[in-house]
C-alpha cells in the first residue's frame, strides 16, 4: 500500500497492510520559519518514513507586542484572517511543503484550538500551566465579553482551516487545551468553550475527512471532547492513566486511536533498539482489533535521534502483509 492508501483505509476502518505511524516534534528555532522550515519537515520524513506529515504551526495568533494580563485588557483580543501576515506565512509554508511532497505522504496542518489560540494572544505562549487560570477568571468576571472573544476566535480558526486546505494540506491536526480539571469547571467549559470548539470542529469534519484531535496536558476529562467526533484522536495516555482502548470504549467509539509511546520517558526515548521493537510489536498486538496509528502522546523532544523513530517504522514494515 502507498501511504495515502494506508491512511485512507484506516480512516474508513478498512483493512491495512500494517499499522501506520505518525510522530511529530518541534524543530529548533532556526528551522521554524521559511525555507529552513520546509527543509526540516522534508528531512524528518526522509529520516523516519512515517505515514503522516504534521506541518507545524509557529505562526501563532499574536501581534508580537500586545499583553493581556487583566480584565481591562480583554478588549485587546482581536481576530485574524488571511489578510494577516501570520496566515500568509503559514499558507506559504504549507504550499511549499505540498509542492515538495508531491502527494506522497498525507499532510495535516496544525491548527491551535480555541483556548490555545486565545492564550497565544496574551503574549506569553510558553506559560500556559501557570497562567491558564486567567481564562476561567475572565469568563467568570466578564462572561459576555469572553463569549464574544471566543466567537470571534472561532471564526478566525475556521478561516485558518480553510486557508490551510486551500494551500495544499490534506487534513487538519487540531490541538486543544481546556479539558484540564484544574482550570475550567465542567459547567463553565460547557458554557464558554464547548459551543465554539464544536463549531470549529464541525467545520473541520465537513471540509476534511482526515482530521486529528490532539487533547493536550494531564488531568483531563476526555468526555469534554467526545461531541467533536474526530476521525482520529490522540491524548497523553501515560499522564492521564487512560489507555487508548479505554478511551475509545468510553469516549471515542468511532475514532481511530493514535499514540502508544510516551513522549518524555520509556523505550522510544531511552530504550534499546530491541526495546523499541518489542514495544512496537506489543502495541500492535494490543490494538489489533481497533483502527490504530502508532504514535506518541505528544510532540517528541526536538533532539531525539531520528533512527529511534525509524526503528518503529521498520518494525511495522516487518509486519506488512498482503491486503485484498
N, C-alpha and C positions, 0 to 999 in steps of 0.2 A: 504494500500500500504506500501511496505517497502520504506526506504529512497532511495535506489538505483532505485526502480521503479518510485518513485515520481520525482526524478531528471531526469531520462531518459525520462519520459513523457513530462516534462516541456521543456526539450531541443528540443524535436521533436514536440512541440506545440500541444501535445495531452492532453486530459482531465486528471486532477489530482483530488484526493480526497480532497485536500486542498492546499493552497499556501505553498510552502516550506519556510524555514527560514535559513538564513546564516548570522552569526555575527562572528567577529574576534577581537582580541586585542593583543597587545604586552605584553609578560609576564615579570615579574620582572627580573632584571639582573641575579639573582641566578637561574632562571628557563629557561634561554635562550639556554643552551647547554647541551649535554649529557643526562644521564638518567633522570635528573630533567626536561628537556625539553619534553621528551617523556611523563613523568607522567603528566606534566602540560597540554599538549594537550588532553590527555585522560580524565583528570579530568574536563576540560572545557566541553567536550562532555557529560560527565555524569551529570554535573551540569545544562546544558542548553538544551540538547536533540535536538539540531539543526540538519538540514538536510545535511549540507556540513561542512566538517572539513578542514579549511585552515591551511596548515602546514607552519608555519612561517619560515623565512629565515634570520637568523642573520649572516650567513657565507658570508659576502659581499665581493665584488671584491676589496680587499685591502691587501697589504702585511704587514701592521702594522707599517710601517716606512716611506714609500715614501710620499712626499708632492709635489703637483703640483700647483704652485701659479702663474707662469708667462709663457710667450711664450717659453722661453728656456727650460721649463720643459716638454713640450709636448712629447718629446722623452721618457719620463718615463712611459707613458701609456703602459700597457702590456696586453697580452692575458692570459686567464685562461682556464684550461681544467681538465679532470678527473685525471691528474697527480698531481694536486694541492690539498693540504690538505683541503681547503675550500670546494671543490667539494666532496671529500671523506667524510668529516664530514656531509655535507648536505645529501648525499646519505644514510649514516648510520642512520641519524635521520628519514628520510622518511621510510627506510626499517623497522626500529624498530616500528614506529607508525603503518605501514601497518600490521605488524605481530600482534600487539595488537588489531588493529581494526577489523581484520579478514573479511574485505569486507563489514562490516555492514553499514558504513557511507561513502558516496563518499568523497574522499580526493582530494584536489587541492594543488599542490606545488607552493609556492610563487617564482616567478621569477621577479627580479627588472629589469625594462626596460632599454633601451639604455642610456638615459640621466641619469637616476638614477644610473646605474652601472658605468658610466663614472664619475659621481660626487663622488661616493664612492672611486674611485681610487685617488682622490685628497687628501684624508686623513682627511676630515672634514665632515663626513656624516650627521651631525645634523645641518649644516649651509647652507642648500640649498637656503633658502629665501634670505639671504644677499649676497650669493656668486654665485648664479646660473648665474649671468651675465657673468661669466668667459667663458662659452661655446659659446654664440654668439660672444663674443670678440675674442676668439681663432679662431672661424670659419671665421670671417671677416679678420683677420690678416694672418692666415695660413690655407687657405681653403683646399689645397691638403693634408696637414698633418692631418687635422682633419677628412677628409673623410677616410683616411687610418686608423685612430684610430677607427672610428665608424664601418668600415667594419670588423676590427679585433674583436671588442667587439660584433658585431652581431653574428659572428661565435662562440664566446665563449658562448653567450646566447643560441644559437641553441644547442650547446653541452650540456649545463646545462639542457635544456628542455628534451633532450633525456636521460640524466643521471637520472633526476627526475622520469621520467616514468619507466625507467628500474628498479629503486629502489623500485617501488611499488605504486607511486601516480596514482590516477585515471584520473587526469586532471591537468591543469595549471591555476594559477592565475597570470596574467601579469600586473604589476603595473607600469604605465608610468608617466613620467614627460615630459615637453616640450610643452604642449598645452597652457601655460600661455601667454597672450598677451604682458606681460611686459619684456620678455626676447627675444626669437626668433621672428623676424618679420615673417609674413606669407610666404613670398617668401624664406626666409632663412630656415624656417622649411621644406618647400617643397624640397629644395636642399640638406640640410645637414642631416636632421633627418628622414624624411618620408621614403626614399628608404630603409633604414636599419631596421627601425621598421617594415615596411611592409614585408620585407624578413623574419624577425624573426617570425612575427605573421602568415604569410602564412605557415611556417613550423609547428607552433603550431596547426593551424587548420587542417593540413594534418595528424598529428600524434595523435591529441587529440580532439574528438568531445566535451568533457567537457572542455571548456576554458572560462575564465572570464577576461575581460579587465577592470581594475580599473584605472580611469583617476584622478590623484591627483591634489590637490591645487584648488585655486579660480581664478576667472577672466580668465577662459579657453575658448578656441574655440573648441567645441566638433567636428566640422567638420574636424579638422586636423586628427582625428582618424576614421572617417567614413569608409575609404578604408580598414580598418582592418577586418571589418565584423565579429565582435566577436559573439560567441554563446550567451554569457551573458555579459552585460555591467553595470558598476557602476560608479557614479561620485557624487560629493558633490552638491546635489540639493539645499540645503539652501544657501551655499556660492556662487553659480553661478546663482541662480534665474532661473534655467531651470528645470522644473518639469520632472519627468520620462516620462509622457505622451508626453510632448512637445519634449523631446529629442528623443523619439522613432519615432515620426511623422516626425521630421525634419532630423535626422541624422542616426538613427539605426533602420530602419523599420522592419528588420528581426531578431532582437535580443531579448532575454529575458531581462527584466529590473530587476535590483537588487538594493534595497535601500528603502527609505521612512522615516527612522528615522534619526535625526541629531545625530552626534557622539560627540557633545560638548554642547548641550543645549536641552531643551524640555522635553517631557514626559518620555522618556526612562531613562534619567539621573536624572531628578529632580521631576518627577511627581509621583502621587499616583498609586497604582495598578489599580485603576479604570480608571485613565487617560491613562495608558499604554494600557489597554484593549480596551478602546474607540478608541485610535489612530490606533491600530492594525486592528480593525474592519473597521474603516474609510478607511484605506489604501487598504484593500482587496476589499471594495466596489468600490472605485475609479478605481481600476485596474482589475476589474473582467473580462473584455473582452480582457485583454492583458496578455501574458505569463509573470509571475511575481514571484519574490522571495523576501520575506520580509527581509530587512536588514537595514544597516546604511550607511551613506555617506562615512565613512572611519573606521579606527580602533577605537574601543571603548576605553575609559580610562582604563588603566590597573587595577585600583582598583574598577571598577564597581561591584556592588553586583550582583552576578550571578542570583539571583532569579528575577531580573528585566528582564533579557533575557528570563528566563524560563516562565515568565508571558506572553510574546509574543507567545512563542511556545504553551503554554497551551491554549491560546485564539484561536490559529489556530486549535488545536486539537478539540476544541468545535465546529468548523465549518466543521469538517470532514463529508463527505458524500460518499455514495457508487458510484463507477465509474465502468461502464461496460467496 
